[in-house]
């Protein structure tokens, strides 16, 4: 089975640890897989662990190294910013295969394929809660909330007009959900986004490393379907799937064909070992194509000149520079993501996509070089350290 890679999403490592950023890069890259993901399993939502946590539904991710889907359990996650909501990941038919679209945080819910993930995510928007100033209020009719500990709740019955009961996990293609983004969802796509938070990145990494979560092992019924917090696979409150969402039988020759054809080049799968760009072991020296593939800024240690005011001023200048550089990355990533969306809408051929990716690579390298020059210039402005103690002694004083 041929696996065609299509670089897909707008995520970039933002304020993550180096390991987390590496993991995130691979998750943020979309891929095209020749056969559909399994149906969504049936599972109960764990109890919300504390106020401020938002539900992020589980989904099937792809590991090209094994040629297999694996389940990323649903989990409760703290929102990275007040007022931000989670737009779930989803798979969509792209003409030549099923393309992965990574989820993101933003002020509005974007398009997630019309997939009915349940617990407030019924295909469009989110009915599980809302922000009121700096507090998140939970809709008890669709969430598992302990009201003795969390009091900011309300009850709103949700009428789901979708009379077709299924567990389909992808949009378009043969048997997929037939849904298109609304005008509001298209606007949300163009707004400022944040990538998955560091705990989410680590959560995906843990899922990928767990063999029991492979679809070929659990046949669409993962033993860990949801967790109360990211990565809490063995803690109290973990929930197994009650049943598979439907029959699942991947093409038997998929793994052997993938390995034989070397489709793991670049290892652009949904695993989280490279910070979102999944450069992988076979492509470790490949130059970054998108800002999401750039490593996090390596910040030098704080200056220590002995003059707190001088040190503070220099550190403020550093922080302003890094903030501007992060904004540069965001703007370029969003611009390139818009290019990706146009390519998908126009269903362009591989040659055209390759041309666009080459241009993206040039843009990203130019951005990286410009930022490195700015950092070098900033280091040249760093105040010198204080002289050694013996140099500050008055002349003639015994050493």
Secondary structure, DSSP 8 states (H G I E B T S, - for coil): ---B----------S--HHHHHHHHHHHS--EESS------B-------STTEEEE--EEEEETTTTEEEEE-EEEEE-SSTT-EEE--EEEE-SSSEEEE--EEESS----TT---BTTBSSSS--SEEEETTEEEEETTTS---TTT---EE---------------EESSTT-B-----HHHHHHHHS-EE---HHHHHHHHHHHH-GGGBHHHHTT--S--EESSTT-TTSTT-B--SB-SS-----TTHHHHHHHHTTTGGG-SS--SSTTS--TGGGTT---SSGGGS-----------S-HHHHHHHHHHHHHHHHHHHHHHHHHHHHHHHHHHHHHHHT--HHHHHHHHHHHHHHHHHHHHHHHHHHHHHHHTS------GGGGS-TT---
